[in-house]
Amino acid sequence: MKQLAVVLAFAALTAAASVAFGGQLPATGVNGSMHDMNMISGAQQDTLQRVCVFCHTPHNATKDDQANGDNYPLWNHTLVDTTGWQSYQWATPANNALTIYDPLQGPSRLCMSCHDGVTAIDEHGPALAQAGGRALSGDRAVGRNKDLTDDHPIGFSYVDAVNARNTNSQELALTTDRFATNVTLSPTAGTYNTVDRTSGKRAIGDVLYGGSIMTCASCHDVHNKDNAVDAVASNGIQYNYFLWAKEKDSLICLSCHIK
């Protein structure tokens, strides 16, 4: 009986560990997440089962000569051609004065080297180069045909947007405001709901490129580290979109937009 109890206790600990290290879940780290190319269906796994190597390498990293010689974070993946990309067109007249300087500015250029629908996500090199053939499709190919006109605008100054939209009333959160963690519904007509930011891990300004420019990484926590943990959806699935704030109650949207 004692031996059986030990076996059961070990099994319980093992089960608990498997849950604790389930990398598909938000805020569990990049290993095992959807940014671990070894986990992607149809992709060629790295020969040594490395995870970081699909994007980064400690030696012989790719230098981005198209961006004034900027050397991105030890990049080990093919960079996209930065010419010919179509930016989002402002639908609100009040935004027309805002300039999208470069839709691929900052880390967005790196994101599109997988999310352009063309570049193979499972290739890496030149260090111990491995050819790949798996390109993203569907909704994951955000930059298909270099078209970003149907996506949230990036490459503009959020600081300029705050100055332009907060003239008469506050429409955008300040860069010092933290990401939203909860919203309390108002029972009184004419009184807005209360968005709680006090326990947010990061301020909006922390994820703006150069403290100002909106990029893909302004919404997405690509390494799945501080990622907001959403509740299980009604269909029993816990979706992980690598976001700084939850999808629930549209907290990711309410983090910037005062609505």
Secondary structure, DSSP 8 states (H G I E B T S, - for coil): -HHHHHHHHHHHHHHHHHHHT-TTSTTS-STTSTT-GGGSTT----TT--SGGGTB-SSS-B--GGGTT---TTB-S-----TT-B-----SGGGTT--B--TTTTTHHHHHHHHTSSS-TT-B-STT-B-------GGG-TTGGGB-TTS---SBBHHHHHHHHSSSS--B--TTSB---EEE--SSTTS--EEE-TT-SSBGGGGSBTTTB--GGGTB-TTSSS-------TTS------BSS-SGGGHHHHTTB--
